[in-house]
Amino acid sequence: MLCCFLVCLSAAITDISGKWTGPITTPDGNQLQLNYVFKVDGDTLTGTGQGDGQPTDIKEGKISGNDITFKVYDDNGEVIPHSGRYYPDGDSISMNIEAHGNKFHATLKRVADK
């Protein structure tokens, strides 16, 4: 019973389901707001990601403890890998993104439901 409790507690701690947002600075110095909707099922992460275009599906999403990885594809089919870490104390995600030969970092904050 204790083992079951610990597994359930671990799943609750790393549940990042919901809406998240945060800015990145583009190579030309402009800021771009990123928006994500995460859905967690066990160690699988799905949902959508959106930058300056239409929302795109999250692919190959995985959660291991507080670490997350996933991919999205741009309008041209180019893969954009994401890797990050959830920080429960600050309810934030530190996200590293590689896109079009550039590396970006964003701090995502949960969007409160209204």
RODO-2510 file (C-alpha; in nm, 4 decimals, decimal comma):
residues 114
     n   res          X          Y          Z
     1     m     0,0000     0,0000     0,0000
     2     l     0,2887     0,2360     0,0775
     3     c     0,4405     0,1680    -0,2651
     4     c     0,1084     0,2521    -0,4356
     5     f     0,0866     0,5760    -0,2346
     6     l     0,4391     0,6789    -0,3375
     7     v     0,3670     0,6110    -0,7066
     8     c     0,0491     0,8198    -0,6876
     9     l     0,2296     1,0996    -0,5035
    10     s     0,5080     1,1032    -0,7645
    11     a     0,2541     1,1299    -1,0464
    12     a     0,0793     1,4203    -0,8710
    13     i     0,4048     1,6090    -0,8176
    14     t     0,5076     1,5979    -1,1838
    15     d     0,1640     1,6694    -1,3293
    16     i     0,2220     1,9605    -1,5643
    17     s    -0,1136     1,9231    -1,7390
    18     g    -0,2581     2,2579    -1,8402
    19     k    -0,1653     2,5771    -2,0213
    20     w     0,1863     2,7245    -2,0044
    21     t     0,3424     3,0350    -2,1587
    22     g     0,6777     3,2117    -2,1747
    23     p     0,8865     3,4324    -2,4046
    24     i     1,2004     3,3657    -2,6070
    25     t     1,4223     3,6251    -2,7703
    26     t     1,4677     3,5650    -3,1440
    27     p     1,8037     3,6168    -3,3212
    28     d     1,6865     3,9607    -3,4439
    29     g     1,6216     4,0707    -3,0822
    30     n     1,2421     4,0494    -3,0873
    31     q     1,0448     3,8578    -2,8282
    32     l     0,8151     3,5743    -2,9266
    33     q     0,5551     3,4417    -2,6836
    34     l     0,5353     3,0615    -2,6751
    35     n     0,2168     2,8855    -2,5668
    36     y     0,1779     2,5204    -2,4754
    37     v    -0,1074     2,2986    -2,3652
    38     f     0,0306     1,9903    -2,1914
    39     k    -0,1568     1,6675    -2,1261
    40     v     0,0060     1,4004    -1,9089
    41     d    -0,0801     1,0306    -1,9095
    42     g     0,1689     0,8363    -1,6982
    43     d     0,5095     0,9082    -1,8491
    44     t     0,3652     1,0264    -2,1829
    45     l     0,3321     1,3954    -2,2689
    46     t     0,0973     1,5143    -2,5442
    47     g    -0,0736     1,8427    -2,6275
    48     t     0,0121     2,1384    -2,8494
    49     g     0,2768     2,4051    -2,8885
    50     q     0,2423     2,7439    -3,0565
    51     g     0,4836     3,0216    -3,1457
    52     d     0,4082     3,2580    -3,4313
    53     g     0,1878     3,0165    -3,6286
    54     q    -0,0963     2,7777    -3,5692
    55     p    -0,0794     2,5335    -3,2762
    56     t     0,1024     2,2125    -3,3638
    57     d     0,0836     1,8737    -3,1948
    58     i     0,3481     1,7626    -2,9485
    59     k     0,5157     1,4411    -3,0656
    60     e     0,7312     1,1861    -2,8837
    61     g     0,6644     1,3524    -2,5468
    62     k     0,8146     1,1855    -2,2409
    63     i     0,8274     1,2624    -1,8700
    64     s     1,0899     1,1162    -1,6392
    65     g     1,0591     1,2542    -1,2867
    66     n     1,0596     1,6313    -1,3394
    67     d     1,2400     1,6126    -1,6774
    68     i     1,0412     1,6475    -1,9991
    69     t     1,1281     1,6053    -2,3669
    70     f     0,9183     1,6401    -2,6796
    71     k     0,9223     1,7507    -3,0408
    72     v     0,7050     1,9783    -3,2477
    73     y     0,7270     2,0319    -3,6218
    74     d     0,7135     2,3689    -3,7946
    75     d     0,5037     2,4460    -4,1046
    76     n     0,7877     2,3146    -4,3266
    77     g     0,8091     1,9847    -4,1385
    78     e     1,1336     2,0733    -3,9587
    79     v     1,1648     1,9071    -3,6191
    80     i     1,2017     2,1376    -3,3193
    81     p     1,3255     1,9424    -3,0155
    82     h     1,2405     2,0632    -2,6665
    83     s     1,3902     1,9526    -2,3354
    84     g     1,3054     2,0924    -1,9986
    85     r     1,2675     2,0550    -1,6268
    86     y     0,9651     2,1224    -1,4112
    87     y     1,0293     2,3105    -1,0868
    88     p     0,7305     2,2448    -0,8592
    89     d     0,8324     2,5003    -0,5934
    90     g     0,8100     2,7834    -0,8467
    91     d     0,5472     2,6129    -1,0650
    92     s     0,7699     2,6833    -1,3654
    93     i     0,9373     2,4932    -1,6462
    94     s     1,2877     2,5685    -1,7690
    95     m     1,2751     2,4870    -2,1426
    96     n     1,5582     2,4522    -2,3961
    97     i     1,4603     2,4612    -2,7623
    98     e     1,6565     2,4056    -3,0839
    99     a     1,5045     2,5588    -3,3968
   100     h     1,6448     2,6508    -3,7370
   101     g     2,0064     2,6188    -3,6198
   102     n     1,9511     2,8337    -3,3094
   103     k     1,9260     2,7450    -2,9410
   104     f     1,6687     2,9173    -2,7228
   105     h     1,5769     2,9135    -2,3561
   106     a     1,2380     2,9952    -2,2068
   107     t     1,0964     2,9955    -1,8576
   108     l     0,7367     2,8833    -1,8818
   109     k     0,4744     2,9786    -1,6251
   110     r     0,1406     2,8065    -1,5761
   111     v    -0,1590     3,0014    -1,7073
   112     a    -0,4310     3,0174    -1,4436
   113     d    -0,7751     2,8995    -1,5519
   114     k    -1,0279     3,1803    -1,5504
***
